[in-house]
Structures are given as C-alpha cells and as structure tokens.
Amino acid sequence: MAKVRHVLNAVRIEVAQRRRICHHDRKHHSIEKGTTCLVIKGPSGEGQNNYCAICGLEILDQAADDLASLRGSLV
Ligand SMILES: [Zn+2]
C-alpha cells in the first residue's frame, strides 16, 4: 500500500539549546534554554522562525481549525 503523504514537514517542536526569541512578539516573549518551542521552516527551506509555547499553541490551534475546515470541505 502506498504511504500517506505528510504535509506538516515545515513544523516541529524543539528544545532550545540556548535562549531564543519568539518571532510573534520579539520584544516581550523569549524562549529560555531547555524549554520547548515551535519551529516553523520558511518556504523552500530558507530560514526558520521560533515561537514560545503560548504562541505555538495558538498557531497549532489555528492549524487544527484550518484542518477541520479542510476536512469539512472535502467530505
Ligand atoms: Zn510568543
């Protein structure tokens, strides 16, 4: 049987090895060393953006809504 294609390759969770800045709010949000963050690769692989857990959850919630909408449109 053919493998099901993965479409979320640009998104992953990482543990910060050093302090990172949250791309959503560079002034007020930071990602401390040793904490998890959401990392999103840019289109065609160049660059990536980091998001703190709070912003990351908002992004994933939005993605879940978008996926539900896509599913709803298909069936
Ligand atoms: Zn943030």
N, CA, C, O and the ligand as a Tripos MOL2 file, in Angstrom:
@<TRIPOS>MOLECULE
protein
  301   299    76     0     0
PROTEIN
NO_CHARGES

@<TRIPOS>ATOM
      1 N           0.8400   -1.2010    0.0000 N.3       1 MET1
      2 CA          0.0000    0.0000    0.0000 C.3       1 MET1
      3 C           0.8750    1.2520    0.0000 C.2       1 MET1
      4 O           1.8880    1.3040    0.6980 O.2       1 MET1
      5 N           0.4890    2.2430   -0.7710 N.am      2 ALA2
      6 CA          1.2760    3.4810   -0.8340 C.3       2 ALA2
      7 C           1.2280    4.2090    0.5030 C.2       2 ALA2
      8 O           0.2180    4.1880    1.2070 O.2       2 ALA2
      9 N           2.3420    4.8520    0.8360 N.am      3 LYS3
     10 CA          2.3970    5.6150    2.0890 C.3       3 LYS3
     11 C           1.5450    6.8780    1.9810 C.2       3 LYS3
     12 O           1.4230    7.4820    0.9160 O.2       3 LYS3
     13 N           0.9670    7.2510    3.1030 N.am      4 VAL4
     14 CA          0.2110    8.5090    3.1390 C.3       4 VAL4
     15 C           1.1970    9.6660    3.2090 C.2       4 VAL4
     16 O           2.1460    9.6320    3.9930 O.2       4 VAL4
     17 N           0.9790   10.6760    2.4000 N.am      5 ARG5
     18 CA          1.8920   11.8120    2.3470 C.3       5 ARG5
     19 C           1.7900   12.6800    3.6050 C.2       5 ARG5
     20 O           0.6960   12.9630    4.0940 O.2       5 ARG5
     21 N           2.9370   13.0900    4.1090 N.am      6 HIS6
     22 CA          2.9620   14.0240    5.2450 C.3       6 HIS6
     23 C           2.9970   15.4530    4.7160 C.2       6 HIS6
     24 O           3.7760   15.7670    3.8160 O.2       6 HIS6
     25 N           2.1590   16.3110    5.2700 N.am      7 VAL7
     26 CA          2.1150   17.6860    4.7710 C.3       7 VAL7
     27 C           2.5750   18.7060    5.8220 C.2       7 VAL7
     28 O           2.6270   19.9040    5.5420 O.2       7 VAL7
     29 N           2.9020   18.2370    7.0130 N.am      8 LEU8
     30 CA          3.3000   19.1850    8.0580 C.3       8 LEU8
     31 C           4.8040   19.1520    8.3090 C.2       8 LEU8
     32 O           5.2480   19.3030    9.4480 O.2       8 LEU8
     33 N           5.5760   18.9590    7.2680 N.am      9 ASN9
     34 CA          7.0300   18.8310    7.4180 C.3       9 ASN9
     35 C           7.7090   20.1340    7.8500 C.2       9 ASN9
     36 O           8.8260   20.1130    8.3670 O.2       9 ASN9
     37 N           7.0390   21.2540    7.6390 N.am     10 ALA10
     38 CA          7.6580   22.5400    7.9750 C.3      10 ALA10
     39 C           7.5580   22.8520    9.4650 C.2      10 ALA10
     40 O           8.1640   23.8110    9.9430 O.2      10 ALA10
     41 N           6.7950   22.0440   10.1990 N.am     11 VAL11
     42 CA          6.5190   22.3580   11.6030 C.3      11 VAL11
     43 C           7.1000   21.2860   12.5080 C.2      11 VAL11
     44 O           6.9070   20.0930   12.2770 O.2      11 VAL11
     45 N           7.8210   21.7250   13.5500 N.am     12 ARG12
     46 CA          8.3100   20.7440   14.5160 C.3      12 ARG12
     47 C           8.4950   21.4100   15.8820 C.2      12 ARG12
     48 O           8.4980   22.6330   16.0150 O.2      12 ARG12
     49 N           8.6500   20.5430   16.8910 N.am     13 ILE13
     50 CA          8.8980   21.0060   18.2560 C.3      13 ILE13
     51 C          10.3650   20.7410   18.5730 C.2      13 ILE13
     52 O          10.8750   19.6550   18.3010 O.2      13 ILE13
     53 N          11.0400   21.7290   19.1460 N.am     14 GLU14
     54 CA         12.4310   21.5580   19.5560 C.3      14 GLU14
     55 C          12.6000   22.0110   20.9990 C.2      14 GLU14
     56 O          11.8050   22.7950   21.5170 O.2      14 GLU14
     57 N          13.6470   21.5060   21.6370 N.am     15 VAL15
     58 CA         14.0640   22.0250   22.9360 C.3      15 VAL15
     59 C          15.1960   23.0120   22.6680 C.2      15 VAL15
     60 O          16.2070   22.6550   22.0630 O.2      15 VAL15
     61 N          15.0270   24.2430   23.1160 N.am     16 ALA16
     62 CA         16.0300   25.2800   22.8620 C.3      16 ALA16
     63 C          17.3400   24.9400   23.5900 C.2      16 ALA16
     64 O          17.3440   24.7110   24.7990 O.2      16 ALA16
     65 N          18.4250   24.9110   22.8560 N.am     17 GLN17
     66 CA         19.7330   24.6480   23.4610 C.3      17 GLN17
     67 C          20.3390   25.9240   24.0530 C.2      17 GLN17
     68 O          21.2400   25.8820   24.8910 O.2      17 GLN17
     69 N          19.8090   27.0590   23.5840 N.am     18 ARG18
     70 CA         20.1430   28.3470   24.1900 C.3      18 ARG18
     71 C          18.9200   29.2460   24.0270 C.2      18 ARG18
     72 O          17.9480   28.8810   23.3660 O.2      18 ARG18
     73 N          18.9850   30.4180   24.6370 N.am     19 ARG19
     74 CA         17.8280   31.3140   24.6160 C.3      19 ARG19
     75 C          17.4620   31.6960   23.1780 C.2      19 ARG19
     76 O          18.3420   32.0010   22.3730 O.2      19 ARG19
     77 N          16.1730   31.6790   22.8590 N.am     20 ARG20
     78 CA         15.7040   32.1020   21.5450 C.3      20 ARG20
     79 C          14.6540   33.1970   21.7200 C.2      20 ARG20
     80 O          14.0820   33.3690   22.7970 O.2      20 ARG20
     81 N          14.4210   33.9250   20.6470 N.am     21 ILE21
     82 CA         13.4060   34.9760   20.6330 C.3      21 ILE21
     83 C          12.1510   34.4360   19.9600 C.2      21 ILE21
     84 O          12.2300   33.7610   18.9340 O.2      21 ILE21
     85 N          10.9870   34.7360   20.5460 N.am     22 CYS22
     86 CA          9.7140   34.3450   19.9260 C.3      22 CYS22
     87 C           9.4120   35.2970   18.7710 C.2      22 CYS22
     88 O           9.3610   36.5130   18.9570 O.2      22 CYS22
     89 N           9.2140   34.7400   17.5850 N.am     23 HIS23
     90 CA          9.0150   35.5580   16.3920 C.3      23 HIS23
     91 C           7.7120   36.3620   16.4560 C.2      23 HIS23
     92 O           7.5970   37.4070   15.8170 O.2      23 HIS23
     93 N           6.7350   35.8780   17.2220 N.am     24 HIS24
     94 CA          5.4350   36.5540   17.2810 C.3      24 HIS24
     95 C           5.5190   37.8700   18.0570 C.2      24 HIS24
     96 O           4.8440   38.8400   17.7120 O.2      24 HIS24
     97 N           6.3420   37.9030   19.0990 N.am     25 ASP25
     98 CA          6.4890   39.1130   19.9100 C.3      25 ASP25
     99 C           7.9410   39.2010   20.3780 C.2      25 ASP25
    100 O           8.2880   38.7850   21.4830 O.2      25 ASP25
    101 N           8.7770   39.7570   19.4990 N.am     26 ARG26
    102 CA         10.2180   39.7660   19.7420 C.3      26 ARG26
    103 C          10.6080   40.5500   20.9870 C.2      26 ARG26
    104 O          11.6230   40.2610   21.6210 O.2      26 ARG26
    105 N           9.7800   41.5640   21.3380 N.am     27 LYS27
    106 CA         10.1340   42.4270   22.4660 C.3      27 LYS27
    107 C           9.8240   41.7800   23.8010 C.2      27 LYS27
    108 O          10.5800   41.9480   24.7590 O.2      27 LYS27
    109 N           8.7250   41.0410   23.8820 N.am     28 HIS28
    110 CA          8.2220   40.5910   25.1860 C.3      28 HIS28
    111 C           8.2960   39.0890   25.4260 C.2      28 HIS28
    112 O           8.2300   38.6460   26.5730 O.2      28 HIS28
    113 N           8.4310   38.3050   24.3700 N.am     29 HIS29
    114 CA          8.4520   36.8510   24.5660 C.3      29 HIS29
    115 C           9.8590   36.3190   24.3180 C.2      29 HIS29
    116 O          10.5130   36.6880   23.3420 O.2      29 HIS29
    117 N          10.3090   35.4570   25.2040 N.am     30 SER30
    118 CA         11.5570   34.7600   24.9190 C.3      30 SER30
    119 C          11.3820   33.2920   25.2540 C.2      30 SER30
    120 O          10.4900   32.9090   26.0110 O.2      30 SER30
    121 N          12.2430   32.4860   24.6800 N.am     31 ILE31
    122 CA         12.2280   31.0420   24.8820 C.3      31 ILE31
    123 C          13.5080   30.7090   25.6370 C.2      31 ILE31
    124 O          14.6070   30.7840   25.0880 O.2      31 ILE31
    125 N          13.3500   30.3460   26.8860 N.am     32 GLU32
    126 CA         14.5370   30.1020   27.7190 C.3      32 GLU32
    127 C          15.1920   28.7820   27.3520 C.2      32 GLU32
    128 O          14.5430   27.8620   26.8570 O.2      32 GLU32
    129 N          16.4730   28.7100   27.6020 N.am     33 LYS33
    130 CA         17.2370   27.4890   27.3720 C.3      33 LYS33
    131 C          16.5680   26.3060   28.0790 C.2      33 LYS33
    132 O          16.1890   26.4090   29.2460 O.2      33 LYS33
    133 N          16.4260   25.1940   27.3750 N.am     34 GLY34
    134 CA         15.8720   23.9840   27.9730 C.3      34 GLY34
    135 C          14.3610   23.8590   27.8640 C.2      34 GLY34
    136 O          13.7950   22.8400   28.2610 O.2      34 GLY34
    137 N          13.6910   24.8970   27.3230 N.am     35 THR35
    138 CA         12.2310   24.8080   27.1660 C.3      35 THR35
    139 C          11.8740   24.4660   25.7180 C.2      35 THR35
    140 O          12.6580   24.6860   24.7960 O.2      35 THR35
    141 N          10.6740   23.9260   25.5500 N.am     36 THR36
    142 CA         10.2340   23.5410   24.2160 C.3      36 THR36
    143 C           9.6650   24.7440   23.4760 C.2      36 THR36
    144 O           9.1220   25.6700   24.0780 O.2      36 THR36
    145 N           9.8040   24.7050   22.1620 N.am     37 CYS37
    146 CA          9.2460   25.7690   21.3280 C.3      37 CYS37
    147 C           8.8090   25.1920   19.9980 C.2      37 CYS37
    148 O           9.2250   24.1030   19.6030 O.2      37 CYS37
    149 N           7.9590   25.9460   19.3160 N.am     38 LEU38
    150 CA          7.5010   25.5630   17.9860 C.3      38 LEU38
    151 C           8.4290   26.2060   16.9560 C.2      38 LEU38
    152 O           8.7130   27.4010   17.0320 O.2      38 LEU38
    153 N           8.8950   25.4160   16.0010 N.am     39 VAL39
    154 CA          9.7790   25.9090   14.9520 C.3      39 VAL39
    155 C           9.0900   25.6940   13.6090 C.2      39 VAL39
    156 O           8.6410   24.5910   13.2970 O.2      39 VAL39
    157 N           9.0130   26.7710   12.8160 N.am     40 ILE40
    158 CA          8.3830   26.6770   11.5010 C.3      40 ILE40
    159 C           9.3930   27.0850   10.4410 C.2      40 ILE40
    160 O           9.9220   28.1970   10.4570 O.2      40 ILE40
    161 N           9.6470   26.1670    9.5230 N.am     41 LYS41
    162 CA         10.5690   26.4310    8.4250 C.3      41 LYS41
    163 C           9.9140   27.3470    7.4110 C.2      41 LYS41
    164 O           8.7130   27.2510    7.1590 O.2      41 LYS41
    165 N          10.7030   28.2310    6.8320 N.am     42 GLY42
    166 CA         10.1990   29.1130    5.7910 C.3      42 GLY42
    167 C           9.9600   28.3560    4.5030 C.2      42 GLY42
    168 O          10.4200   27.2240    4.3520 O.2      42 GLY42
    169 N           9.2350   28.9760    3.5570 N.am     43 PRO43
    170 CA          9.0040   28.3240    2.2720 C.3      43 PRO43
    171 C          10.3290   28.0670    1.5610 C.2      43 PRO43
    172 O          11.2630   28.8630    1.6580 O.2      43 PRO43
    173 N          10.3980   26.9610    0.8560 N.am     44 SER44
    174 CA         11.5960   26.4940    0.1410 C.3      44 SER44
    175 C          12.8180   26.3750    1.0530 C.2      44 SER44
    176 O          13.9590   26.4830    0.6040 O.2      44 SER44
    177 N          12.5540   26.1510    2.3360 N.am     45 GLY45
    178 CA         13.6190   25.7420    3.2530 C.3      45 GLY45
    179 C          14.5030   26.8350    3.8090 C.2      45 GLY45
    180 O          15.3190   26.5560    4.6880 O.2      45 GLY45
    181 N          14.3800   28.0850    3.3330 N.am     46 GLU46
    182 CA         15.2860   29.1200    3.8390 C.3      46 GLU46
    183 C          14.7580   29.7200    5.1370 C.2      46 GLU46
    184 O          13.6270   30.2010    5.2040 O.2      46 GLU46
    185 N          15.5890   29.6810    6.1510 N.am     47 GLY47
    186 CA         15.2440   30.3060    7.4220 C.3      47 GLY47
    187 C          14.1710   29.5460    8.1850 C.2      47 GLY47
    188 O          13.4620   28.7010    7.6380 O.2      47 GLY47
    189 N          14.0770   29.8710    9.4500 N.am     48 GLN48
    190 CA         13.0220   29.2940   10.2740 C.3      48 GLN48
    191 C          12.7050   30.2660   11.3900 C.2      48 GLN48
    192 O          13.5460   31.0640   11.8020 O.2      48 GLN48
    193 N          11.4550   30.1830   11.8790 N.am     49 ASN49
    194 CA         11.0170   31.0540   12.9530 C.3      49 ASN49
    195 C          10.6990   30.2230   14.1890 C.2      49 ASN49
    196 O          10.1590   29.1210   14.0940 O.2      49 ASN49
    197 N          11.0440   30.7740   15.3540 N.am     50 ASN50
    198 CA         10.7710   30.1250   16.6310 C.3      50 ASN50
    199 C           9.5950   30.8150   17.3070 C.2      50 ASN50
    200 O           9.4290   32.0300   17.2050 O.2      50 ASN50
    201 N           8.7770   30.0180   18.0010 N.am     51 TYR51
    202 CA          7.6380   30.5670   18.7410 C.3      51 TYR51
    203 C           7.6040   29.9480   20.1330 C.2      51 TYR51
    204 O           7.8020   28.7430   20.2900 O.2      51 TYR51
    205 N           7.3510   30.7830   21.1480 N.am     52 CYS52
    206 CA          7.2560   30.2920   22.5160 C.3      52 CYS52
    207 C           6.0320   29.3730   22.6420 C.2      52 CYS52
    208 O           5.2050   29.3110   21.7330 O.2      52 CYS52
    209 N           5.9240   28.6680   23.7610 N.am     53 ALA53
    210 CA          4.8600   27.6780   23.9280 C.3      53 ALA53
    211 C           3.4730   28.3230   23.8090 C.2      53 ALA53
    212 O           2.5680   27.7370   23.2150 O.2      53 ALA53
    213 N           3.3040   29.5250   24.3690 N.am     54 ILE54
    214 CA          1.9880   30.1850   24.3220 C.3      54 ILE54
    215 C           1.6000   30.5070   22.8820 C.2      54 ILE54
    216 O           0.4930   30.1940   22.4420 O.2      54 ILE54
    217 N           2.5210   31.1350   22.1540 N.am     55 CYS55
    218 CA          2.2440   31.4790   20.7530 C.3      55 CYS55
    219 C           2.1600   30.2140   19.9020 C.2      55 CYS55
    220 O           1.3500   30.1320   18.9790 O.2      55 CYS55
    221 N           3.0050   29.2270   20.2190 N.am     56 GLY56
    222 CA          2.9910   27.9660   19.4790 C.3      56 GLY56
    223 C           1.6450   27.2710   19.5860 C.2      56 GLY56
    224 O           1.1360   26.7350   18.6020 O.2      56 GLY56
    225 N           1.0640   27.2800   20.7870 N.am     57 LEU57
    226 CA         -0.2480   26.6500   20.9670 C.3      57 LEU57
    227 C          -1.3230   27.3870   20.1750 C.2      57 LEU57
    228 O          -2.2180   26.7620   19.6080 O.2      57 LEU57
    229 N          -1.2340   28.7250   20.1360 N.am     58 GLU58
    230 CA         -2.1990   29.4860   19.3310 C.3      58 GLU58
    231 C          -2.0860   29.1100   17.8620 C.2      58 GLU58
    232 O          -3.0930   28.9450   17.1730 O.2      58 GLU58
    233 N          -0.8490   28.9750   17.3890 N.am     59 ILE59
    234 CA         -0.6190   28.6200   15.9840 C.3      59 ILE59
    235 C          -1.1600   27.2250   15.6990 C.2      59 ILE59
    236 O          -1.7990   27.0050   14.6700 O.2      59 ILE59
    237 N          -0.9070   26.2700   16.6160 N.am     60 LEU60
    238 CA         -1.3860   24.9040   16.4090 C.3      60 LEU60
    239 C          -2.9120   24.8340   16.5090 C.2      60 LEU60
    240 O          -3.5480   24.0610   15.7920 O.2      60 LEU60
    241 N          -3.5040   25.6490   17.4060 N.am     61 ASP61
    242 CA         -4.9720   25.6940   17.4860 C.3      61 ASP61
    243 C          -5.5600   26.1980   16.1710 C.2      61 ASP61
    244 O          -6.5470   25.6570   15.6720 O.2      61 ASP61
    245 N          -4.9360   27.2520   15.6100 N.am     62 GLN62
    246 CA         -5.4000   27.7810   14.3310 C.3      62 GLN62
    247 C          -5.2560   26.7260   13.2360 C.2      62 GLN62
    248 O          -6.1380   26.5610   12.3940 O.2      62 GLN62
    249 N          -4.1200   26.0110   13.2640 N.am     63 ALA63
    250 CA         -3.8900   24.9580   12.2700 C.3      63 ALA63
    251 C          -4.9390   23.8610   12.4000 C.2      63 ALA63
    252 O          -5.4120   23.3300   11.3950 O.2      63 ALA63
    253 N          -5.3110   23.5110   13.6550 N.am     64 ALA64
    254 CA         -6.3270   22.4830   13.8760 C.3      64 ALA64
    255 C          -7.6650   22.9380   13.2930 C.2      64 ALA64
    256 O          -8.3830   22.1470   12.6810 O.2      64 ALA64
    257 N          -7.9960   24.2190   13.4880 N.am     65 ASP65
    258 CA         -9.2320   24.7570   12.9070 C.3      65 ASP65
    259 C          -9.1780   24.7000   11.3870 C.2      65 ASP65
    260 O         -10.1500   24.3220   10.7330 O.2      65 ASP65
    261 N          -8.0220   25.0830   10.8310 N.am     66 ASP66
    262 CA         -7.8750   25.0740    9.3740 C.3      66 ASP66
    263 C          -8.0150   23.6510    8.8270 C.2      66 ASP66
    264 O          -8.6480   23.4340    7.7940 O.2      66 ASP66
    265 N          -7.4140   22.6800    9.5340 N.am     67 LEU67
    266 CA         -7.5070   21.2870    9.0980 C.3      67 LEU67
    267 C          -8.9500   20.7930    9.1750 C.2      67 LEU67
    268 O          -9.4200   20.0830    8.2860 O.2      67 LEU67
    269 N          -9.6480   21.1780   10.2460 N.am     68 ALA68
    270 CA        -11.0490   20.7720   10.3800 C.3      68 ALA68
    271 C         -11.8800   21.3530    9.2490 C.2      68 ALA68
    272 O         -12.7740   20.6940    8.7180 O.2      68 ALA68
    273 N         -11.5780   22.5960    8.8850 N.am     69 SER69
    274 CA        -12.2890   23.2500    7.7890 C.3      69 SER69
    275 C         -12.0110   22.5360    6.4640 C.2      69 SER69
    276 O         -12.9180   22.3120    5.6630 O.2      69 SER69
    277 N         -10.7390   22.1830    6.2470 N.am     70 LEU70
    278 CA        -10.3820   21.4530    5.0210 C.3      70 LEU70
    279 C         -11.1150   20.1090    4.9720 C.2      70 LEU70
    280 O         -11.6800   19.7250    3.9480 O.2      70 LEU70
    281 N         -11.0880   19.4140    6.0980 N.am     71 ARG71
    282 CA        -11.7790   18.1180    6.1580 C.3      71 ARG71
    283 C         -13.2580   18.2840    5.8390 C.2      71 ARG71
    284 O         -13.8450   17.5070    5.0860 O.2      71 ARG71
    285 N         -13.8480   19.3310    6.4400 N.am     72 GLY72
    286 CA        -15.2690   19.5590    6.2410 C.3      72 GLY72
    287 C         -15.6030   19.8580    4.7900 C.2      72 GLY72
    288 O         -16.6800   19.5100    4.3070 O.2      72 GLY72
    289 N         -14.6630   20.5120    4.0900 N.am     73 SER73
    290 CA        -14.8990   20.8640    2.6930 C.3      73 SER73
    291 C         -14.7640   19.6620    1.7600 C.2      73 SER73
    292 O         -15.3090   19.6460    0.6560 O.2      73 SER73
    293 N         -14.0250   18.6540    2.2310 N.am     74 LEU74
    294 CA        -13.7180   17.5180    1.3630 C.3      74 LEU74
    295 C         -14.8050   16.4470    1.3910 C.2      74 LEU74
    296 O         -15.0380   15.7520    0.4020 O.2      74 LEU74
    297 N         -15.4600   16.3300    2.5330 N.am     75 VAL75
    298 CA        -16.4520   15.2420    2.6530 C.3      75 VAL75
    299 C         -17.8840   15.7570    2.4400 C.2      75 VAL75
    300 O         -18.8360   14.9790    2.5060 O.2      75 VAL75
    301 ZN          5.5000   34.0750   21.9840 Zn       76 ZN76
@<TRIPOS>BOND
     1     1     2 1
     2     2     3 1
     3     3     4 2
     4     3     5 am
     5     5     6 1
     6     6     7 1
     7     7     8 2
     8     7     9 am
     9     9    10 1
    10    10    11 1
    11    11    12 2
    12    11    13 am
    13    13    14 1
    14    14    15 1
    15    15    16 2
    16    15    17 am
    17    17    18 1
    18    18    19 1
    19    19    20 2
    20    19    21 am
    21    21    22 1
    22    22    23 1
    23    23    24 2
    24    23    25 am
    25    25    26 1
    26    26    27 1
    27    27    28 2
    28    27    29 am
    29    29    30 1
    30    30    31 1
    31    31    32 2
    32    31    33 am
    33    33    34 1
    34    34    35 1
    35    35    36 2
    36    35    37 am
    37    37    38 1
    38    38    39 1
    39    39    40 2
    40    39    41 am
    41    41    42 1
    42    42    43 1
    43    43    44 2
    44    43    45 am
    45    45    46 1
    46    46    47 1
    47    47    48 2
    48    47    49 am
    49    49    50 1
    50    50    51 1
    51    51    52 2
    52    51    53 am
    53    53    54 1
    54    54    55 1
    55    55    56 2
    56    55    57 am
    57    57    58 1
    58    58    59 1
    59    59    60 2
    60    59    61 am
    61    61    62 1
    62    62    63 1
    63    63    64 2
    64    63    65 am
    65    65    66 1
    66    66    67 1
    67    67    68 2
    68    67    69 am
    69    69    70 1
    70    70    71 1
    71    71    72 2
    72    71    73 am
    73    73    74 1
    74    74    75 1
    75    75    76 2
    76    75    77 am
    77    77    78 1
    78    78    79 1
    79    79    80 2
    80    79    81 am
    81    81    82 1
    82    82    83 1
    83    83    84 2
    84    83    85 am
    85    85    86 1
    86    86    87 1
    87    87    88 2
    88    87    89 am
    89    89    90 1
    90    90    91 1
    91    91    92 2
    92    91    93 am
    93    93    94 1
    94    94    95 1
    95    95    96 2
    96    95    97 am
    97    97    98 1
    98    98    99 1
    99    99   100 2
   100    99   101 am
   101   101   102 1
   102   102   103 1
   103   103   104 2
   104   103   105 am
   105   105   106 1
   106   106   107 1
   107   107   108 2
   108   107   109 am
   109   109   110 1
   110   110   111 1
   111   111   112 2
   112   111   113 am
   113   113   114 1
   114   114   115 1
   115   115   116 2
   116   115   117 am
   117   117   118 1
   118   118   119 1
   119   119   120 2
   120   119   121 am
   121   121   122 1
   122   122   123 1
   123   123   124 2
   124   123   125 am
   125   125   126 1
   126   126   127 1
   127   127   128 2
   128   127   129 am
   129   129   130 1
   130   130   131 1
   131   131   132 2
   132   131   133 am
   133   133   134 1
   134   134   135 1
   135   135   136 2
   136   135   137 am
   137   137   138 1
   138   138   139 1
   139   139   140 2
   140   139   141 am
   141   141   142 1
   142   142   143 1
   143   143   144 2
   144   143   145 am
   145   145   146 1
   146   146   147 1
   147   147   148 2
   148   147   149 am
   149   149   150 1
   150   150   151 1
   151   151   152 2
   152   151   153 am
   153   153   154 1
   154   154   155 1
   155   155   156 2
   156   155   157 am
   157   157   158 1
   158   158   159 1
   159   159   160 2
   160   159   161 am
   161   161   162 1
   162   162   163 1
   163   163   164 2
   164   163   165 am
   165   165   166 1
   166   166   167 1
   167   167   168 2
   168   167   169 am
   169   169   170 1
   170   170   171 1
   171   171   172 2
   172   171   173 am
   173   173   174 1
   174   174   175 1
   175   175   176 2
   176   175   177 am
   177   177   178 1
   178   178   179 1
   179   179   180 2
   180   179   181 am
   181   181   182 1
   182   182   183 1
   183   183   184 2
   184   183   185 am
   185   185   186 1
   186   186   187 1
   187   187   188 2
   188   187   189 am
   189   189   190 1
   190   190   191 1
   191   191   192 2
   192   191   193 am
   193   193   194 1
   194   194   195 1
   195   195   196 2
   196   195   197 am
   197   197   198 1
   198   198   199 1
   199   199   200 2
   200   199   201 am
   201   201   202 1
   202   202   203 1
   203   203   204 2
   204   203   205 am
   205   205   206 1
   206   206   207 1
   207   207   208 2
   208   207   209 am
   209   209   210 1
   210   210   211 1
   211   211   212 2
   212   211   213 am
   213   213   214 1
   214   214   215 1
   215   215   216 2
   216   215   217 am
   217   217   218 1
   218   218   219 1
   219   219   220 2
   220   219   221 am
   221   221   222 1
   222   222   223 1
   223   223   224 2
   224   223   225 am
   225   225   226 1
   226   226   227 1
   227   227   228 2
   228   227   229 am
   229   229   230 1
   230   230   231 1
   231   231   232 2
   232   231   233 am
   233   233   234 1
   234   234   235 1
   235   235   236 2
   236   235   237 am
   237   237   238 1
   238   238   239 1
   239   239   240 2
   240   239   241 am
   241   241   242 1
   242   242   243 1
   243   243   244 2
   244   243   245 am
   245   245   246 1
   246   246   247 1
   247   247   248 2
   248   247   249 am
   249   249   250 1
   250   250   251 1
   251   251   252 2
   252   251   253 am
   253   253   254 1
   254   254   255 1
   255   255   256 2
   256   255   257 am
   257   257   258 1
   258   258   259 1
   259   259   260 2
   260   259   261 am
   261   261   262 1
   262   262   263 1
   263   263   264 2
   264   263   265 am
   265   265   266 1
   266   266   267 1
   267   267   268 2
   268   267   269 am
   269   269   270 1
   270   270   271 1
   271   271   272 2
   272   271   273 am
   273   273   274 1
   274   274   275 1
   275   275   276 2
   276   275   277 am
   277   277   278 1
   278   278   279 1
   279   279   280 2
   280   279   281 am
   281   281   282 1
   282   282   283 1
   283   283   284 2
   284   283   285 am
   285   285   286 1
   286   286   287 1
   287   287   288 2
   288   287   289 am
   289   289   290 1
   290   290   291 1
   291   291   292 2
   292   291   293 am
   293   293   294 1
   294   294   295 1
   295   295   296 2
   296   295   297 am
   297   297   298 1
   298   298   299 1
   299   299   300 2
@<TRIPOS>SUBSTRUCTURE
     1 MET1         2 RESIDUE 1 A MET
     2 ALA2         6 RESIDUE 1 A ALA
     3 LYS3        10 RESIDUE 1 A LYS
     4 VAL4        14 RESIDUE 1 A VAL
     5 ARG5        18 RESIDUE 1 A ARG
     6 HIS6        22 RESIDUE 1 A HIS
     7 VAL7        26 RESIDUE 1 A VAL
     8 LEU8        30 RESIDUE 1 A LEU
     9 ASN9        34 RESIDUE 1 A ASN
    10 ALA10       38 RESIDUE 1 A ALA
    11 VAL11       42 RESIDUE 1 A VAL
    12 ARG12       46 RESIDUE 1 A ARG
    13 ILE13       50 RESIDUE 1 A ILE
    14 GLU14       54 RESIDUE 1 A GLU
    15 VAL15       58 RESIDUE 1 A VAL
    16 ALA16       62 RESIDUE 1 A ALA
    17 GLN17       66 RESIDUE 1 A GLN
    18 ARG18       70 RESIDUE 1 A ARG
    19 ARG19       74 RESIDUE 1 A ARG
    20 ARG20       78 RESIDUE 1 A ARG
    21 ILE21       82 RESIDUE 1 A ILE
    22 CYS22       86 RESIDUE 1 A CYS
    23 HIS23       90 RESIDUE 1 A HIS
    24 HIS24       94 RESIDUE 1 A HIS
    25 ASP25       98 RESIDUE 1 A ASP
    26 ARG26      102 RESIDUE 1 A ARG
    27 LYS27      106 RESIDUE 1 A LYS
    28 HIS28      110 RESIDUE 1 A HIS
    29 HIS29      114 RESIDUE 1 A HIS
    30 SER30      118 RESIDUE 1 A SER
    31 ILE31      122 RESIDUE 1 A ILE
    32 GLU32      126 RESIDUE 1 A GLU
    33 LYS33      130 RESIDUE 1 A LYS
    34 GLY34      134 RESIDUE 1 A GLY
    35 THR35      138 RESIDUE 1 A THR
    36 THR36      142 RESIDUE 1 A THR
    37 CYS37      146 RESIDUE 1 A CYS
    38 LEU38      150 RESIDUE 1 A LEU
    39 VAL39      154 RESIDUE 1 A VAL
    40 ILE40      158 RESIDUE 1 A ILE
    41 LYS41      162 RESIDUE 1 A LYS
    42 GLY42      166 RESIDUE 1 A GLY
    43 PRO43      170 RESIDUE 1 A PRO
    44 SER44      174 RESIDUE 1 A SER
    45 GLY45      178 RESIDUE 1 A GLY
    46 GLU46      182 RESIDUE 1 A GLU
    47 GLY47      186 RESIDUE 1 A GLY
    48 GLN48      190 RESIDUE 1 A GLN
    49 ASN49      194 RESIDUE 1 A ASN
    50 ASN50      198 RESIDUE 1 A ASN
    51 TYR51      202 RESIDUE 1 A TYR
    52 CYS52      206 RESIDUE 1 A CYS
    53 ALA53      210 RESIDUE 1 A ALA
    54 ILE54      214 RESIDUE 1 A ILE
    55 CYS55      218 RESIDUE 1 A CYS
    56 GLY56      222 RESIDUE 1 A GLY
    57 LEU57      226 RESIDUE 1 A LEU
    58 GLU58      230 RESIDUE 1 A GLU
    59 ILE59      234 RESIDUE 1 A ILE
    60 LEU60      238 RESIDUE 1 A LEU
    61 ASP61      242 RESIDUE 1 A ASP
    62 GLN62      246 RESIDUE 1 A GLN
    63 ALA63      250 RESIDUE 1 A ALA
    64 ALA64      254 RESIDUE 1 A ALA
    65 ASP65      258 RESIDUE 1 A ASP
    66 ASP66      262 RESIDUE 1 A ASP
    67 LEU67      266 RESIDUE 1 A LEU
    68 ALA68      270 RESIDUE 1 A ALA
    69 SER69      274 RESIDUE 1 A SER
    70 LEU70      278 RESIDUE 1 A LEU
    71 ARG71      282 RESIDUE 1 A ARG
    72 GLY72      286 RESIDUE 1 A GLY
    73 SER73      290 RESIDUE 1 A SER
    74 LEU74      294 RESIDUE 1 A LEU
    75 VAL75      298 RESIDUE 1 A VAL
    76 ZN76       301 GROUP 0 **** ****
